[in-house]
Amino acid sequence: MFGWLKGKRDTSPSYEEAKEIAKSDDIAARRDLAALTDLEPELLYFFATDKDPKVRQAVAENKAAPVQAKVVLCKDEDKAVRAKLASRIAELTPALDQDASSRASQMVIEVLEGLATDRLSEIRAILTEEIKHMDSIPKHTVSKLARDMDATVSSPMLQFSPLLEDKELIEIVSDSIQDDALTAIAKRKGLGEHVAHAVAETESGQAVQALLENNSAQLSDNTLTFISEKAVDHQNWHGPLVNRDELPEQAVKNIAEYVTTSLVNQMISKHNLPNDVVMDLRRTVFNRMNKVRSRYTEHFSNSRVLLAEENDEMRRRLENSLTELGFIDIRSVGDGETALRVFEAERTPVKLMICSDNLSDMEGQEILEEVRELDETLPFMLLSQKNDEASIMEAKRYGVNEYVLMPYSERDLIKRIENIYRKIAR
């Protein structure tokens, strides 16, 4: 005993020695004794009412402490003691039985209830973080925490608890809860269709964005169409909405009325849309922008363009530029072989071919030679980073109609395209 009181903790004291240490004024000795997992349960229970909070914290952290001690500690006046207890609640939950009929289960429930109704949200939040994935917690405790007015408490339970059913989630949504709590529901894995629609109907900017970004959420066509009608005033919804794996046709049409040209072309690229729908979308974008940038716009709108560019980002940028010029029928590919295959299948409608000279599978000259075997007059525009006169003259010699230096400027692109259409319009 005297060794313990002098700071020597290399061996555990006997039961009689431990009782004497428990009565001593040495706080450090009592704290270290309360931390021992092989200490007799009655002594740990005794330490649960120790006058020093550090000793009581040690009991709260001790996985061997009897449940009776934890019942006492859940009402402790010191918040640090209750916080320690809440953080170790998982050590108690295995004692819960299915019908909660045993005395041990009832005491664990008493601890849970005590922490779940703690006056400090900080304590309740620690508890929810610890039990959010558990399926053995009493449902009324889960419901209480899920409906907590503090979102730091309710959100973990709303997002993760397997005990919250769709009916209850819809009720919680209808209670006009905070955006953070709504967002937690929107992030639930495998969120049900009816709950998802309830979240969408709140029109919460934050929650609906999270809903759209949740790829596991079950969003019906009706829900997606509803969101697409409301998204005009929520720019943060635009990208996630476009990137949904599936979109009903009406939603696609709605989206084209307000998102950027880039997002419309991204939507076209992601979704396997019929060509007539694609053309309508690009026409919608052009008309909405109301920027007639060329006197040949009518010609552009009636021309199919075949674009071959390997770099995804540059290909998207070119698509956007062409759309804003008035082209609505754009075939876009990333390699020469595909470009030739598309051209051979659709050469009658194609009115302009724009091709990069940095395709990994074929050079621009090689592609043009193949094209010329099928069509001797098709306008061919080459995109190149080569800025020397020799390269430009060589391209002209093998039949390139217009040469665009990359990275291109909008002004130069328009100029080169107009040069081609000026000849076509004669």
Solvent accessible surface area in square Angstrom, and as a share of the most:
residue,aa,sasa,rsa
1,M,56,0.25
2,F,140,0.58
3,G,28,0.27
4,W,13,0.04
5,L,53,0.26
6,K,160,0.68
7,G,47,0.45
8,K,139,0.59
9,R,72,0.26
10,D,127,0.66
11,T,96,0.56
12,S,62,0.40
13,P,20,0.12
14,S,60,0.39
15,Y,80,0.30
16,E,109,0.49
17,E,61,0.27
18,A,1,0.00
19,K,66,0.28
20,E,86,0.38
21,I,0,0.00
22,A,8,0.07
23,K,146,0.62
24,S,28,0.18
25,D,122,0.63
26,D,43,0.22
27,I,73,0.37
28,A,40,0.31
29,A,0,0.00
30,R,5,0.02
31,R,92,0.34
32,D,42,0.22
33,L,0,0.00
34,A,0,0.00
35,A,55,0.43
36,L,42,0.21
37,T,76,0.44
38,D,103,0.53
39,L,14,0.07
40,E,56,0.25
41,P,78,0.49
42,E,94,0.42
43,L,11,0.06
44,L,1,0.00
45,Y,101,0.38
46,F,104,0.43
47,F,0,0.00
48,A,1,0.01
49,T,91,0.53
50,D,14,0.07
51,K,161,0.68
52,D,23,0.12
53,P,46,0.29
54,K,117,0.50
55,V,0,0.00
56,R,17,0.06
57,Q,39,0.17
58,A,10,0.08
59,V,0,0.00
60,A,0,0.00
61,E,64,0.29
62,N,6,0.03
63,K,138,0.59
64,A,43,0.33
65,A,7,0.05
66,P,27,0.17
67,V,25,0.15
68,Q,87,0.39
69,A,0,0.00
70,K,2,0.01
71,V,23,0.13
72,V,49,0.28
73,L,0,0.00
74,C,4,0.02
75,K,134,0.57
76,D,15,0.08
77,E,144,0.64
78,D,38,0.20
79,K,104,0.44
80,A,39,0.30
81,V,0,0.00
82,R,4,0.01
83,A,20,0.16
84,K,71,0.30
85,L,1,0.00
86,A,0,0.00
87,S,45,0.29
88,R,77,0.28
89,I,0,0.00
90,A,44,0.34
91,E,65,0.29
92,L,13,0.06
93,T,10,0.06
94,P,110,0.69
95,A,41,0.31
96,L,23,0.11
97,D,55,0.29
98,Q,192,0.86
99,D,104,0.54
100,A,32,0.25
101,S,71,0.46
102,S,44,0.28
103,R,154,0.56
104,A,40,0.31
105,S,0,0.00
106,Q,84,0.37
107,M,15,0.07
108,V,0,0.00
109,I,29,0.15
110,E,71,0.32
111,V,0,0.00
112,L,0,0.00
113,E,39,0.17
114,G,22,0.21
115,L,0,0.00
116,A,4,0.03
117,T,80,0.47
118,D,11,0.06
119,R,176,0.64
120,L,58,0.29
121,S,37,0.24
122,E,88,0.39
123,I,0,0.00
124,R,35,0.13
125,A,20,0.15
126,I,47,0.24
127,L,0,0.00
128,T,0,0.00
129,E,87,0.39
130,E,63,0.28
131,I,1,0.01
132,K,33,0.14
133,H,117,0.52
134,M,41,0.18
135,D,103,0.54
136,S,56,0.36
137,I,5,0.03
138,P,23,0.14
139,K,116,0.49
140,H,104,0.46
141,T,0,0.00
142,V,3,0.01
143,S,26,0.17
144,K,82,0.35
145,L,0,0.00
146,A,2,0.02
147,R,98,0.36
148,D,26,0.13
149,M,165,0.74
150,D,45,0.23
151,A,12,0.09
152,T,88,0.51
153,V,0,0.00
154,S,2,0.01
155,S,24,0.15
156,P,14,0.09
157,M,1,0.00
158,L,1,0.00
159,Q,45,0.20
160,F,78,0.32
161,S,0,0.00
162,P,75,0.47
163,L,29,0.14
164,L,8,0.04
165,E,110,0.49
166,D,66,0.34
167,K,155,0.66
168,E,36,0.16
169,L,1,0.01
170,I,60,0.31
171,E,73,0.33
172,I,1,0.00
173,V,7,0.04
174,S,83,0.54
175,D,84,0.43
176,S,102,0.66
177,I,44,0.22
178,Q,90,0.40
179,D,65,0.34
180,D,75,0.39
181,A,5,0.04
182,L,8,0.04
183,T,12,0.07
184,A,4,0.03
185,I,0,0.00
186,A,0,0.00
187,K,101,0.43
188,R,30,0.11
189,K,187,0.79
190,G,36,0.35
191,L,4,0.02
192,G,12,0.11
193,E,77,0.34
194,H,131,0.58
195,V,0,0.00
196,A,0,0.00
197,H,42,0.19
198,A,17,0.13
199,V,0,0.00
200,A,1,0.00
201,E,97,0.43
202,T,54,0.31
203,E,69,0.31
204,S,11,0.07
205,G,21,0.21
206,Q,81,0.36
207,A,0,0.00
208,V,0,0.00
209,Q,55,0.24
210,A,9,0.07
211,L,0,0.00
212,L,3,0.01
213,E,95,0.43
214,N,20,0.10
215,N,118,0.60
216,S,49,0.31
217,A,5,0.04
218,Q,98,0.44
219,L,22,0.11
220,S,28,0.18
221,D,92,0.48
222,N,103,0.53
223,T,0,0.00
224,L,6,0.03
225,T,25,0.14
226,F,43,0.18
227,I,1,0.01
228,S,0,0.00
229,E,98,0.44
230,K,73,0.31
231,A,0,0.00
232,V,82,0.47
233,D,120,0.62
234,H,44,0.20
235,Q,142,0.63
236,N,64,0.33
237,W,1,0.00
238,H,16,0.07
239,G,21,0.21
240,P,24,0.15
241,L,0,0.00
242,V,0,0.00
243,N,68,0.35
244,R,21,0.08
245,D,103,0.53
246,E,135,0.61
247,L,24,0.12
248,P,22,0.14
249,E,93,0.42
250,Q,96,0.43
251,A,0,0.00
252,V,0,0.00
253,K,83,0.35
254,N,25,0.13
255,I,0,0.00
256,A,1,0.00
257,E,97,0.44
258,Y,39,0.15
259,V,1,0.01
260,T,75,0.44
261,T,10,0.06
262,S,53,0.34
263,L,32,0.16
264,V,0,0.00
265,N,1,0.00
266,Q,59,0.26
267,M,0,0.00
268,I,25,0.13
269,S,66,0.43
270,K,88,0.37
271,H,19,0.08
272,N,158,0.81
273,L,35,0.18
274,P,77,0.48
275,N,50,0.26
276,D,92,0.48
277,V,11,0.07
278,V,13,0.08
279,M,49,0.22
280,D,68,0.35
281,L,3,0.01
282,R,6,0.02
283,R,97,0.35
284,T,33,0.19
285,V,1,0.00
286,F,24,0.10
287,N,93,0.47
288,R,93,0.34
289,M,50,0.22
290,N,127,0.65
291,K,116,0.49
292,V,107,0.62
293,R,83,0.30
294,S,8,0.05
295,R,183,0.67
296,Y,16,0.06
297,T,18,0.11
298,E,130,0.58
299,H,76,0.34
300,F,1,0.00
301,S,35,0.22
302,N,112,0.58
303,S,6,0.04
304,R,32,0.12
305,V,0,0.00
306,L,0,0.00
307,L,0,0.00
308,A,0,0.00
309,E,4,0.02
310,E,68,0.30
311,N,81,0.41
312,D,89,0.46
313,E,140,0.63
314,M,37,0.17
315,R,28,0.10
316,R,62,0.23
317,R,89,0.32
318,L,0,0.00
319,E,5,0.02
320,N,26,0.13
321,S,3,0.02
322,L,0,0.00
323,T,0,0.00
324,E,41,0.18
325,L,1,0.00
326,G,1,0.01
327,F,0,0.00
328,I,3,0.01
329,D,12,0.06
330,I,12,0.06
331,R,52,0.19
332,S,39,0.25
333,V,17,0.10
334,G,24,0.23
335,D,45,0.23
336,G,0,0.00
337,E,110,0.49
338,T,33,0.19
339,A,0,0.00
340,L,29,0.14
341,R,139,0.51
342,V,29,0.16
343,F,0,0.00
344,E,101,0.45
345,A,86,0.66
346,E,44,0.20
347,R,94,0.34
348,T,119,0.69
349,P,55,0.35
350,V,5,0.03
351,K,93,0.40
352,L,0,0.00
353,M,0,0.00
354,I,0,0.00
355,C,0,0.00
356,S,4,0.02
357,D,38,0.19
358,N,81,0.42
359,L,11,0.05
360,S,96,0.62
361,D,67,0.35
362,M,27,0.12
363,E,121,0.54
364,G,3,0.03
365,Q,64,0.29
366,E,79,0.36
367,I,0,0.00
368,L,0,0.00
369,E,91,0.41
370,E,74,0.33
371,V,0,0.00
372,R,55,0.20
373,E,143,0.64
374,L,75,0.37
375,D,35,0.18
376,E,144,0.64
377,T,117,0.68
378,L,6,0.03
379,P,20,0.13
380,F,0,0.00
381,M,0,0.00
382,L,4,0.02
383,L,1,0.01
384,S,1,0.01
385,Q,132,0.59
386,K,116,0.49
387,N,107,0.55
388,D,71,0.37
389,E,133,0.60
390,A,72,0.56
391,S,21,0.14
392,I,51,0.26
393,M,94,0.42
394,E,83,0.37
395,A,2,0.01
396,K,85,0.36
397,R,176,0.64
398,Y,51,0.19
399,G,29,0.28
400,V,6,0.03
401,N,56,0.29
402,E,10,0.05
403,Y,17,0.06
404,V,0,0.00
405,L,64,0.32
406,M,20,0.09
407,P,105,0.66
408,Y,6,0.02
409,S,59,0.38
410,E,60,0.27
411,R,204,0.75
412,D,34,0.17
413,L,0,0.00
414,I,25,0.13
415,K,109,0.46
416,R,67,0.24
417,I,1,0.00
418,E,33,0.15
419,N,30,0.16
420,I,7,0.03
421,Y,3,0.01
422,R,88,0.32
423,K,118,0.50
424,I,79,0.40
425,A,48,0.37
426,R,215,0.79
